[in-house]
């Protein structure tokens, strides 16, 4: 997961020490947001079908289905 997040940050642009600079907070927050959108997209492909497959089984086991 960390490698995926790192690769997504690299897609957005190179990091630098301005990440921790309060003056660059907005840019850092946007960069993090864009990287997380990439992670969500990348994870959606393998995880969503598994979620759909196993959710009914889990719900039934918990007595919700």
PQR file of N, CA, C, O and H, with PARSE charges and radii, in Angstrom:
ATOM      1  N   UNK A   1       0.830  -1.193   0.000 -0.4000 1.5000
ATOM      2  CA  UNK A   1       0.000   0.000   0.000 -0.0000 2.0000
ATOM      3  C   UNK A   1       0.869   1.250   0.000  0.5500 1.7000
ATOM      4  O   UNK A   1       0.570   2.218  -0.698 -0.5500 1.4000
ATOM      5  N   UNK A   2       1.945   1.229   0.781 -0.4000 1.5000
ATOM      6  CA  UNK A   2       2.817   2.397   0.814 -0.0000 2.0000
ATOM      7  C   UNK A   2       3.482   2.638  -0.526  0.5500 1.7000
ATOM      8  O   UNK A   2       3.658   3.784  -0.940 -0.5500 1.4000
ATOM      9  H   UNK A   2       2.188   0.442   1.348  0.4000 1.0000
ATOM     10  N   UNK A   3       3.850   1.565  -1.203 -0.4000 1.5000
ATOM     11  CA  UNK A   3       4.460   1.723  -2.522 -0.0000 2.0000
ATOM     12  C   UNK A   3       3.469   2.326  -3.508  0.5500 1.7000
ATOM     13  O   UNK A   3       3.836   3.165  -4.331 -0.5500 1.4000
ATOM     14  H   UNK A   3       3.706   0.634  -0.867  0.4000 1.0000
ATOM     15  N   UNK A   4       2.220   1.900  -3.425 -0.4000 1.5000
ATOM     16  CA  UNK A   4       1.193   2.448  -4.300 -0.0000 2.0000
ATOM     17  C   UNK A   4       0.991   3.935  -4.020  0.5500 1.7000
ATOM     18  O   UNK A   4       0.898   4.739  -4.948 -0.5500 1.4000
ATOM     19  H   UNK A   4       1.921   1.218  -2.756  0.4000 1.0000
ATOM     20  N   UNK A   5       0.924   4.299  -2.738 -0.4000 1.5000
ATOM     21  CA  UNK A   5       0.751   5.705  -2.380 -0.0000 2.0000
ATOM     22  C   UNK A   5       1.946   6.527  -2.865  0.5500 1.7000
ATOM     23  O   UNK A   5       1.777   7.630  -3.385 -0.5500 1.4000
ATOM     24  H   UNK A   5       1.000   3.646  -1.984  0.4000 1.0000
ATOM     25  N   UNK A   6       3.155   5.985  -2.693 -0.4000 1.5000
ATOM     26  CA  UNK A   6       4.357   6.700  -3.140 -0.0000 2.0000
ATOM     27  C   UNK A   6       4.338   6.890  -4.654  0.5500 1.7000
ATOM     28  O   UNK A   6       4.658   7.970  -5.150 -0.5500 1.4000
ATOM     29  H   UNK A   6       3.293   5.089  -2.271  0.4000 1.0000
ATOM     30  N   UNK A   7       3.966   5.849  -5.382 -0.4000 1.5000
ATOM     31  CA  UNK A   7       3.944   5.984  -6.840 -0.0000 2.0000
ATOM     32  C   UNK A   7       2.892   6.990  -7.276  0.5500 1.7000
ATOM     33  O   UNK A   7       3.086   7.707  -8.258 -0.5500 1.4000
ATOM     34  H   UNK A   7       3.706   4.972  -4.978  0.4000 1.0000
ATOM     35  N   UNK A   8       1.777   7.047  -6.552 -0.4000 1.5000
ATOM     36  CA  UNK A   8       0.751   8.024  -6.894 -0.0000 2.0000
ATOM     37  C   UNK A   8       1.211   9.442  -6.583  0.5500 1.7000
ATOM     38  O   UNK A   8       0.901  10.368  -7.333 -0.5500 1.4000
ATOM     39  H   UNK A   8       1.620   6.464  -5.755  0.4000 1.0000
ATOM     40  N   UNK A   9       1.942   9.624  -5.497 -0.4000 1.5000
ATOM     41  CA  UNK A   9       2.497  10.945  -5.210 -0.0000 2.0000
ATOM     42  C   UNK A   9       3.472  11.358  -6.299  0.5500 1.7000
ATOM     43  O   UNK A   9       3.515  12.523  -6.697 -0.5500 1.4000
ATOM     44  H   UNK A   9       2.193   8.871  -4.888  0.4000 1.0000
ATOM     45  N   UNK A  10       4.252  10.400  -6.779 -0.4000 1.5000
ATOM     46  CA  UNK A  10       5.209  10.716  -7.836 -0.0000 2.0000
ATOM     47  C   UNK A  10       4.500  11.091  -9.135  0.5500 1.7000
ATOM     48  O   UNK A  10       5.017  11.894  -9.912 -0.5500 1.4000
ATOM     49  H   UNK A  10       4.216   9.454  -6.457  0.4000 1.0000
ATOM     50  N   UNK A  11       3.324  10.519  -9.379 -0.4000 1.5000
ATOM     51  CA  UNK A  11       2.552  10.903 -10.564 -0.0000 2.0000
ATOM     52  C   UNK A  11       2.126  12.367 -10.476  0.5500 1.7000
ATOM     53  O   UNK A  11       2.093  13.078 -11.480 -0.5500 1.4000
ATOM     54  H   UNK A  11       2.903   9.866  -8.748  0.4000 1.0000
ATOM     55  N   UNK A  12       1.802  12.803  -9.264 -0.4000 1.5000
ATOM     56  CA  UNK A  12       1.331  14.172  -9.065 -0.0000 2.0000
ATOM     57  C   UNK A  12       2.486  15.158  -9.164  0.5500 1.7000
ATOM     58  O   UNK A  12       2.314  16.266  -9.672 -0.5500 1.4000
ATOM     59  H   UNK A  12       1.829  12.226  -8.448  0.4000 1.0000
ATOM     60  N   UNK A  13       3.640  14.774  -8.693 -0.4000 1.5000
ATOM     61  CA  UNK A  13       4.797  15.660  -8.755 -0.0000 2.0000
ATOM     62  C   UNK A  13       5.783  15.345  -7.656  0.5500 1.7000
ATOM     63  O   UNK A  13       5.456  14.659  -6.687 -0.5500 1.4000
ATOM     64  H   UNK A  13       3.780  13.874  -8.280  0.4000 1.0000
ATOM     65  N   UNK A  14       6.974  15.841  -7.808 -0.4000 1.5000
ATOM     66  CA  UNK A  14       8.021  15.576  -6.832 -0.0000 2.0000
ATOM     67  C   UNK A  14       7.721  16.255  -5.503  0.5500 1.7000
ATOM     68  O   UNK A  14       7.202  17.370  -5.457 -0.5500 1.4000
ATOM     69  H   UNK A  14       7.240  16.398  -8.595  0.4000 1.0000
ATOM     70  N   UNK A  15       8.057  15.561  -4.433 -0.4000 1.5000
ATOM     71  CA  UNK A  15       7.912  16.128  -3.096 -0.0000 2.0000
ATOM     72  C   UNK A  15       9.136  16.962  -2.771  0.5500 1.7000
ATOM     73  O   UNK A  15      10.198  16.798  -3.371 -0.5500 1.4000
ATOM     74  H   UNK A  15       8.479  14.655  -4.471  0.4000 1.0000
ATOM     75  N   UNK A  16       8.972  17.848  -1.821 -0.4000 1.5000
ATOM     76  CA  UNK A  16      10.091  18.632  -1.344 -0.0000 2.0000
ATOM     77  C   UNK A  16       9.823  19.016   0.095  0.5500 1.7000
ATOM     78  O   UNK A  16       8.803  18.627   0.664 -0.5500 1.4000
ATOM     79  H   UNK A  16       8.109  17.981  -1.333  0.4000 1.0000
ATOM     80  N   UNK A  17      10.719  19.767   0.683 -0.4000 1.5000
ATOM     81  CA  UNK A  17      10.546  20.159   2.085 -0.0000 2.0000
ATOM     82  C   UNK A  17       9.408  21.149   2.261  0.5500 1.7000
ATOM     83  O   UNK A  17       8.980  21.380   3.392 -0.5500 1.4000
ATOM     84  H   UNK A  17      11.548  20.083   0.221  0.4000 1.0000
ATOM     85  N   UNK A  18       8.899  21.746   1.182 -0.4000 1.5000
ATOM     86  CA  UNK A  18       7.785  22.681   1.337 -0.0000 2.0000
ATOM     87  C   UNK A  18       6.507  21.969   1.780  0.5500 1.7000
ATOM     88  O   UNK A  18       5.515  22.610   2.125 -0.5500 1.4000
ATOM     89  H   UNK A  18       9.247  21.559   0.264  0.4000 1.0000
ATOM     90  N   UNK A  19       6.546  20.613   1.765 -0.4000 1.5000
ATOM     91  CA  UNK A  19       5.405  19.834   2.241 -0.0000 2.0000
ATOM     92  C   UNK A  19       5.071  20.210   3.683  0.5500 1.7000
ATOM     93  O   UNK A  19       3.901  20.224   4.064 -0.5500 1.4000
ATOM     94  H   UNK A  19       7.352  20.092   1.485  0.4000 1.0000
ATOM     95  N   UNK A  20       6.089  20.514   4.483 -0.4000 1.5000
ATOM     96  CA  UNK A  20       5.897  20.811   5.895 -0.0000 2.0000
ATOM     97  C   UNK A  20       5.809  22.300   6.175  0.5500 1.7000
ATOM     98  O   UNK A  20       5.621  22.704   7.322 -0.5500 1.4000
ATOM     99  H   UNK A  20       7.040  20.503   4.173  0.4000 1.0000
ATOM    100  N   UNK A  21       5.938  23.102   5.164 -0.4000 1.5000
ATOM    101  CA  UNK A  21       5.876  24.557   5.319 -0.0000 2.0000
ATOM    102  C   UNK A  21       4.413  24.983   5.419  0.5500 1.7000
ATOM    103  O   UNK A  21       3.628  24.693   4.516 -0.5500 1.4000
ATOM    104  H   UNK A  21       6.090  22.774   4.232  0.4000 1.0000
ATOM    105  N   UNK A  22       4.027  25.673   6.511 -0.4000 1.5000
ATOM    106  CA  UNK A  22       2.631  26.104   6.632 -0.0000 2.0000
ATOM    107  C   UNK A  22       2.151  26.949   5.450  0.5500 1.7000
ATOM    108  O   UNK A  22       0.963  26.940   5.127 -0.5500 1.4000
ATOM    109  H   UNK A  22       4.665  25.909   7.245  0.4000 1.0000
ATOM    110  N   UNK A  23       3.049  27.666   4.813 -0.4000 1.5000
ATOM    111  CA  UNK A  23       2.665  28.488   3.666 -0.0000 2.0000
ATOM    112  C   UNK A  23       2.263  27.623   2.473  0.5500 1.7000
ATOM    113  O   UNK A  23       1.539  28.085   1.591 -0.5500 1.4000
ATOM    114  H   UNK A  23       4.014  27.673   5.075  0.4000 1.0000
ATOM    115  N   UNK A  24       2.727  26.371   2.437 -0.4000 1.5000
ATOM    116  CA  UNK A  24       2.424  25.477   1.321 -0.0000 2.0000
ATOM    117  C   UNK A  24       1.340  24.469   1.702  0.5500 1.7000
ATOM    118  O   UNK A  24       1.168  23.462   1.016 -0.5500 1.4000
ATOM    119  H   UNK A  24       3.316  25.996   3.153  0.4000 1.0000
ATOM    120  N   UNK A  25       0.620  24.724   2.773 -0.4000 1.5000
ATOM    121  CA  UNK A  25      -0.374  23.769   3.270 -0.0000 2.0000
ATOM    122  C   UNK A  25      -1.435  23.438   2.224  0.5500 1.7000
ATOM    123  O   UNK A  25      -1.766  22.267   2.036 -0.5500 1.4000
ATOM    124  H   UNK A  25       0.761  25.542   3.331  0.4000 1.0000
ATOM    125  N   UNK A  26      -1.966  24.433   1.552 -0.4000 1.5000
ATOM    126  CA  UNK A  26      -3.027  24.178   0.565 -0.0000 2.0000
ATOM    127  C   UNK A  26      -2.533  23.297  -0.576  0.5500 1.7000
ATOM    128  O   UNK A  26      -3.221  22.366  -0.996 -0.5500 1.4000
ATOM    129  H   UNK A  26      -1.697  25.384   1.705  0.4000 1.0000
ATOM    130  N   UNK A  27      -1.350  23.596  -1.069 -0.4000 1.5000
ATOM    131  CA  UNK A  27      -0.793  22.790  -2.160 -0.0000 2.0000
ATOM    132  C   UNK A  27      -0.528  21.355  -1.686  0.5500 1.7000
ATOM    133  O   UNK A  27      -0.775  20.401  -2.424 -0.5500 1.4000
ATOM    134  H   UNK A  27      -0.792  24.353  -0.729  0.4000 1.0000
ATOM    135  N   UNK A  28      -0.028  21.206  -0.464 -0.4000 1.5000
ATOM    136  CA  UNK A  28       0.245  19.875   0.070 -0.0000 2.0000
ATOM    137  C   UNK A  28      -1.053  19.097   0.252  0.5500 1.7000
ATOM    138  O   UNK A  28      -1.108  17.900  -0.031 -0.5500 1.4000
ATOM    139  H   UNK A  28       0.172  21.981   0.135  0.4000 1.0000
ATOM    140  N   UNK A  29      -2.081  19.766   0.718 -0.4000 1.5000
ATOM    141  CA  UNK A  29      -3.375  19.094   0.902 -0.0000 2.0000
ATOM    142  C   UNK A  29      -3.954  18.662  -0.444  0.5500 1.7000
ATOM    143  O   UNK A  29      -4.506  17.567  -0.554 -0.5500 1.4000
ATOM    144  H   UNK A  29      -2.036  20.738   0.947  0.4000 1.0000
ATOM    145  N   UNK A  30      -3.836  19.501  -1.462 -0.4000 1.5000
ATOM    146  CA  UNK A  30      -4.329  19.131  -2.797 -0.0000 2.0000
ATOM    147  C   UNK A  30      -3.544  17.942  -3.350  0.5500 1.7000
ATOM    148  O   UNK A  30      -4.116  17.036  -3.956 -0.5500 1.4000
ATOM    149  H   UNK A  30      -3.388  20.391  -1.373  0.4000 1.0000
ATOM    150  N   UNK A  31      -2.238  17.957  -3.134 -0.4000 1.5000
ATOM    151  CA  UNK A  31      -1.393  16.873  -3.621 -0.0000 2.0000
ATOM    152  C   UNK A  31      -1.769  15.553  -2.937  0.5500 1.7000
ATOM    153  O   UNK A  31      -1.848  14.515  -3.594 -0.5500 1.4000
ATOM    154  H   UNK A  31      -1.774  18.693  -2.641  0.4000 1.0000
ATOM    155  N   UNK A  32      -1.996  15.592  -1.647 -0.4000 1.5000
ATOM    156  CA  UNK A  32      -2.402  14.394  -0.914 -0.0000 2.0000
ATOM    157  C   UNK A  32      -3.756  13.910  -1.404  0.5500 1.7000
ATOM    158  O   UNK A  32      -3.960  12.710  -1.588 -0.5500 1.4000
ATOM    159  H   UNK A  32      -1.931  16.436  -1.113  0.4000 1.0000
ATOM    160  N   UNK A  33      -4.679  14.835  -1.614 -0.4000 1.5000
ATOM    161  CA  UNK A  33      -6.014  14.476  -2.106 -0.0000 2.0000
ATOM    162  C   UNK A  33      -5.911  13.772  -3.463  0.5500 1.7000
ATOM    163  O   UNK A  33      -6.535  12.732  -3.674 -0.5500 1.4000
ATOM    164  H   UNK A  33      -4.513  15.810  -1.464  0.4000 1.0000
ATOM    165  N   UNK A  34      -5.128  14.338  -4.373 -0.4000 1.5000
ATOM    166  CA  UNK A  34      -5.002  13.736  -5.700 -0.0000 2.0000
ATOM    167  C   UNK A  34      -4.361  12.350  -5.612  0.5500 1.7000
ATOM    168  O   UNK A  34      -4.753  11.438  -6.341 -0.5500 1.4000
ATOM    169  H   UNK A  34      -4.621  15.183  -4.201  0.4000 1.0000
ATOM    170  N   UNK A  35      -3.378  12.190  -4.725 -0.4000 1.5000
ATOM    171  CA  UNK A  35      -2.751  10.877  -4.574 -0.0000 2.0000
ATOM    172  C   UNK A  35      -3.737   9.868  -4.005  0.5500 1.7000
ATOM    173  O   UNK A  35      -3.744   8.712  -4.429 -0.5500 1.4000
ATOM    174  H   UNK A  35      -3.059  12.930  -4.133  0.4000 1.0000
ATOM    175  N   UNK A  36      -4.563  10.275  -3.061 -0.4000 1.5000
ATOM    176  CA  UNK A  36      -5.538   9.360  -2.484 -0.0000 2.0000
ATOM    177  C   UNK A  36      -6.614   8.974  -3.509  0.5500 1.7000
ATOM    178  O   UNK A  36      -7.100   7.843  -3.500 -0.5500 1.4000
ATOM    179  H   UNK A  36      -4.557  11.214  -2.717  0.4000 1.0000
ATOM    180  N   UNK A  37      -6.980   9.898  -4.380 -0.4000 1.5000
ATOM    181  CA  UNK A  37      -7.930   9.559  -5.450 -0.0000 2.0000
ATOM    182  C   UNK A  37      -7.329   8.476  -6.339  0.5500 1.7000
ATOM    183  O   UNK A  37      -8.025   7.550  -6.755 -0.5500 1.4000
ATOM    184  H   UNK A  37      -6.585  10.817  -4.387  0.4000 1.0000
ATOM    185  N   UNK A  38      -6.034   8.594  -6.629 -0.4000 1.5000
ATOM    186  CA  UNK A  38      -5.362   7.566  -7.435 -0.0000 2.0000
ATOM    187  C   UNK A  38      -5.364   6.219  -6.715  0.5500 1.7000
ATOM    188  O   UNK A  38      -5.598   5.183  -7.339 -0.5500 1.4000
ATOM    189  H   UNK A  38      -5.468   9.346  -6.291  0.4000 1.0000
ATOM    190  N   UNK A  39      -5.105   6.228  -5.407 -0.4000 1.5000
ATOM    191  CA  UNK A  39      -5.106   4.982  -4.639 -0.0000 2.0000
ATOM    192  C   UNK A  39      -6.496   4.350  -4.669  0.5500 1.7000
ATOM    193  O   UNK A  39      -6.628   3.144  -4.877 -0.5500 1.4000
ATOM    194  H   UNK A  39      -4.915   7.069  -4.900  0.4000 1.0000
ATOM    195  N   UNK A  40      -7.526   5.162  -4.462 -0.4000 1.5000
ATOM    196  CA  UNK A  40      -8.886   4.638  -4.496 -0.0000 2.0000
ATOM    197  C   UNK A  40      -9.202   4.019  -5.851  0.5500 1.7000
ATOM    198  O   UNK A  40      -9.814   2.953  -5.924 -0.5500 1.4000
ATOM    199  H   UNK A  40      -7.418   6.142  -4.293  0.4000 1.0000
ATOM    200  N   UNK A  41      -8.789   4.680  -6.911 -0.4000 1.5000
ATOM    201  CA  UNK A  41      -9.044   4.150  -8.247 -0.0000 2.0000
ATOM    202  C   UNK A  41      -8.293   2.833  -8.448  0.5500 1.7000
ATOM    203  O   UNK A  41      -8.850   1.863  -8.962 -0.5500 1.4000
ATOM    204  H   UNK A  41      -8.292   5.546  -6.852  0.4000 1.0000
ATOM    205  N   UNK A  42      -7.014   2.810  -8.036 -0.4000 1.5000
ATOM    206  CA  UNK A  42      -6.200   1.603  -8.211 -0.0000 2.0000
ATOM    207  C   UNK A  42      -6.745   0.430  -7.402  0.5500 1.7000
ATOM    208  O   UNK A  42      -6.716  -0.708  -7.870 -0.5500 1.4000
ATOM    209  H   UNK A  42      -6.561   3.598  -7.619  0.4000 1.0000
ATOM    210  N   UNK A  43      -7.241   0.693  -6.199 -0.4000 1.5000
ATOM    211  CA  UNK A  43      -7.754  -0.378  -5.350 -0.0000 2.0000
ATOM    212  C   UNK A  43      -9.139  -0.840  -5.778  0.5500 1.7000
ATOM    213  O   UNK A  43      -9.530  -1.980  -5.526 -0.5500 1.4000
ATOM    214  H   UNK A  43      -7.265   1.618  -5.819  0.4000 1.0000
ATOM    215  N   UNK A  44      -9.860   0.031  -6.413 -0.4000 1.5000
ATOM    216  CA  UNK A  44     -11.239  -0.283  -6.783 -0.0000 2.0000
ATOM    217  C   UNK A  44     -11.314  -1.476  -7.732  0.5500 1.7000
ATOM    218  O   UNK A  44     -12.251  -2.271  -7.662 -0.5500 1.4000
ATOM    219  H   UNK A  44      -9.543   0.957  -6.618  0.4000 1.0000
ATOM    220  N   UNK A  45     -10.345  -1.597  -8.602 -0.4000 1.5000
ATOM    221  CA  UNK A  45     -10.375  -2.670  -9.595 -0.0000 2.0000
ATOM    222  C   UNK A  45     -10.366  -4.055  -8.947  0.5500 1.7000
ATOM    223  O   UNK A  45     -11.236  -4.863  -9.272 -0.5500 1.4000
ATOM    224  H   UNK A  45      -9.584  -0.951  -8.658  0.4000 1.0000
ATOM    225  N   UNK A  46      -9.426  -4.374  -8.045 -0.4000 1.5000
ATOM    226  CA  UNK A  46      -9.446  -5.729  -7.466 -0.0000 2.0000
ATOM    227  C   UNK A  46     -10.368  -5.871  -6.257  0.5500 1.7000
ATOM    228  O   UNK A  46     -10.891  -6.959  -6.014 -0.5500 1.4000
ATOM    229  H   UNK A  46      -8.719  -3.718  -7.781  0.4000 1.0000
ATOM    230  N   UNK A  47     -10.579  -4.799  -5.496 -0.4000 1.5000
ATOM    231  CA  UNK A  47     -11.306  -4.941  -4.243 -0.0000 2.0000
ATOM    232  C   UNK A  47     -12.824  -4.885  -4.384  0.5500 1.7000
ATOM    233  O   UNK A  47     -13.532  -5.577  -3.652 -0.5500 1.4000
ATOM    234  H   UNK A  47     -10.155  -3.916  -5.693  0.4000 1.0000
ATOM    235  N   UNK A  48     -13.328  -4.090  -5.292 -0.4000 1.5000
ATOM    236  CA  UNK A  48     -14.775  -3.951  -5.413 -0.0000 2.0000
ATOM    237  C   UNK A  48     -15.464  -5.270  -5.764  0.5500 1.7000
ATOM    238  O   UNK A  48     -16.487  -5.583  -5.155 -0.5500 1.4000
ATOM    239  H   UNK A  48     -12.753  -3.528  -5.886  0.4000 1.0000
ATOM    240  N   UNK A  49     -14.961  -6.050  -6.703 -0.4000 1.5000
ATOM    241  CA  UNK A  49     -15.598  -7.344  -6.970 -0.0000 2.0000
ATOM    242  C   UNK A  49     -15.559  -8.279  -5.750  0.5500 1.7000
ATOM    243  O   UNK A  49     -16.516  -9.010  -5.497 -0.5500 1.4000
ATOM    244  H   UNK A  49     -14.130  -5.796  -7.197  0.4000 1.0000
ATOM    245  N   UNK A  50     -14.459  -8.253  -5.003 -0.4000 1.5000
ATOM    246  CA  UNK A  50     -14.382  -9.086  -3.799 -0.0000 2.0000
ATOM    247  C   UNK A  50     -15.377  -8.619  -2.744  0.5500 1.7000
ATOM    248  O   UNK A  50     -16.013  -9.433  -2.075 -0.5500 1.4000
ATOM    249  H   UNK A  50     -13.681  -7.659  -5.209  0.4000 1.0000
ATOM    250  N   UNK A  51     -15.504  -7.317  -2.602 -0.4000 1.5000
ATOM    251  CA  UNK A  51     -16.462  -6.746  -1.658 -0.0000 2.0000
ATOM    252  C   UNK A  51     -17.876  -7.208  -2.010  0.5500 1.7000
ATOM    253  O   UNK A  51     -18.627  -7.659  -1.145 -0.5500 1.4000
ATOM    254  H   UNK A  51     -14.986  -6.655  -3.145  0.4000 1.0000
ATOM    255  N   UNK A  52     -18.219  -7.092  -3.268 -0.4000 1.5000
ATOM    256  CA  UNK A  52     -19.558  -7.504  -3.711 -0.0000 2.0000
ATOM    257  C   UNK A  52     -19.782  -9.012  -3.524  0.5500 1.7000
ATOM    258  O   UNK A  52     -20.896  -9.451  -3.241 -0.5500 1.4000
ATOM    259  H   UNK A  52     -17.608  -6.726  -3.970  0.4000 1.0000
ATOM    260  N   UNK A  53     -18.722  -9.784  -3.684 -0.4000 1.5000
ATOM    261  CA  UNK A  53     -18.835 -11.230  -3.543 -0.0000 2.0000
ATOM    262  C   UNK A  53     -19.038 -11.645  -2.084  0.5500 1.7000
ATOM    263  O   UNK A  53     -19.882 -12.488  -1.782 -0.5500 1.4000
ATOM    264  H   UNK A  53     -17.816  -9.427  -3.914  0.4000 1.0000
ATOM    265  N   UNK A  54     -18.257 -11.045  -1.183 -0.4000 1.5000
ATOM    266  CA  UNK A  54     -18.253 -11.510   0.197 -0.0000 2.0000
ATOM    267  C   UNK A  54     -19.179 -10.747   1.136  0.5500 1.7000
ATOM    268  O   UNK A  54     -19.466 -11.246   2.224 -0.5500 1.4000
ATOM    269  H   UNK A  54     -17.571 -10.359  -1.428  0.4000 1.0000
ATOM    270  N   UNK A  55     -19.649  -9.584   0.774 -0.4000 1.5000
ATOM    271  CA  UNK A  55     -20.523  -8.828   1.659 -0.0000 2.0000
ATOM    272  C   UNK A  55     -21.788  -9.598   2.042  0.5500 1.7000
ATOM    273  O   UNK A  55     -22.141  -9.609   3.221 -0.5500 1.4000
ATOM    274  H   UNK A  55     -19.415  -9.179  -0.110  0.4000 1.0000
ATOM    275  N   UNK A  56     -22.482 -10.240   1.107 -0.4000 1.5000
ATOM    276  CA  UNK A  56     -23.676 -11.002   1.511 -0.0000 2.0000
ATOM    277  C   UNK A  56     -23.346 -12.131   2.499  0.5500 1.7000
ATOM    278  O   UNK A  56     -24.122 -12.403   3.415 -0.5500 1.4000
ATOM    279  H   UNK A  56     -22.195 -10.232   0.149  0.4000 1.0000
ATOM    280  N   UNK A  57     -22.201 -12.781   2.309 -0.4000 1.5000
ATOM    281  CA  UNK A  57     -21.804 -13.848   3.233 -0.0000 2.0000
ATOM    282  C   UNK A  57     -21.515 -13.306   4.627  0.5500 1.7000
ATOM    283  O   UNK A  57     -21.898 -13.912   5.628 -0.5500 1.4000
ATOM    284  H   UNK A  57     -21.571 -12.561   1.565  0.4000 1.0000
ATOM    285  N   UNK A  58     -20.847 -12.183   4.687 -0.4000 1.5000
ATOM    286  CA  UNK A  58     -20.534 -11.568   5.978 -0.0000 2.0000
ATOM    287  C   UNK A  58     -21.814 -11.080   6.664  0.5500 1.7000
ATOM    288  O   UNK A  58     -21.996 -11.271   7.866 -0.5500 1.4000
ATOM    289  H   UNK A  58     -20.536 -11.691   3.874  0.4000 1.0000
ATOM    290  N   UNK A  59     -22.685 -10.456   5.892 -0.4000 1.5000
ATOM    291  CA  UNK A  59     -23.949  -9.962   6.457 -0.0000 2.0000
ATOM    292  C   UNK A  59     -24.772 -11.135   6.987  0.5500 1.7000
ATOM    293  O   UNK A  59     -25.356 -11.037   8.067 -0.5500 1.4000
ATOM    294  H   UNK A  59     -22.537 -10.300   4.915  0.4000 1.0000
ATOM    295  N   UNK A  60     -24.828 -12.235   6.250 -0.4000 1.5000
ATOM    296  CA  UNK A  60     -25.584 -13.401   6.692 -0.0000 2.0000
ATOM    297  C   UNK A  60     -24.969 -13.992   7.964  0.5500 1.7000
ATOM    298  O   UNK A  60     -25.694 -14.402   8.870 -0.5500 1.4000
ATOM    299  H   UNK A  60     -24.354 -12.314   5.373  0.4000 1.0000
ATOM    300  N   UNK A  61     -23.655 -14.036   8.032 -0.4000 1.5000
ATOM    301  CA  UNK A  61     -22.987 -14.575   9.207 -0.0000 2.0000
ATOM    302  C   UNK A  61     -23.250 -13.718  10.448  0.5500 1.7000
ATOM    303  O   UNK A  61     -23.277 -14.225  11.569 -0.5500 1.4000
ATOM    304  H   UNK A  61     -23.066 -13.703   7.296  0.4000 1.0000
ATOM    305  N   UNK A  62     -23.440 -12.438  10.236 -0.4000 1.5000
ATOM    306  CA  UNK A  62     -23.708 -11.531  11.349 -0.0000 2.0000
ATOM    307  C   UNK A  62     -25.204 -11.442  11.660  0.5500 1.7000
ATOM    308  O   UNK A  62     -25.603 -10.778  12.617 -0.5500 1.4000
ATOM    309  H   UNK A  62     -23.417 -12.026   9.326  0.4000 1.0000
ATOM    310  N   UNK A  63     -26.017 -12.100  10.865 -0.4000 1.5000
ATOM    311  CA  UNK A  63     -27.459 -12.080  11.095 -0.0000 2.0000
ATOM    312  C   UNK A  63     -28.159 -10.883  10.522  0.5500 1.7000
ATOM    313  O   UNK A  63     -29.271 -10.563  10.943 -0.5500 1.4000
ATOM    314  H   UNK A  63     -25.693 -12.639  10.087  0.4000 1.0000
ATOM    315  N   UNK A  64     -27.534 -10.195   9.557 -0.4000 1.5000
ATOM    316  CA  UNK A  64     -28.132  -9.010   8.931 -0.0000 2.0000
ATOM    317  C   UNK A  64     -28.747  -9.323   7.570  0.5500 1.7000
ATOM    318  O   UNK A  64     -29.285  -8.429   6.917 -0.5500 1.4000
ATOM    319  H   UNK A  64     -26.630 -10.455   9.216  0.4000 1.0000
ATOM    320  N   UNK A  65     -28.677 -10.534   7.150 -0.4000 1.5000
ATOM    321  CA  UNK A  65     -29.151 -10.817   5.806 -0.0000 2.0000
ATOM    322  C   UNK A  65     -30.184 -11.853   5.837  0.5500 1.7000
ATOM    323  O   UNK A  65     -30.711 -12.232   4.791 -0.5500 1.4000
ATOM    324  H   UNK A  65     -28.240 -11.260   7.681  0.4000 1.0000
TER
END
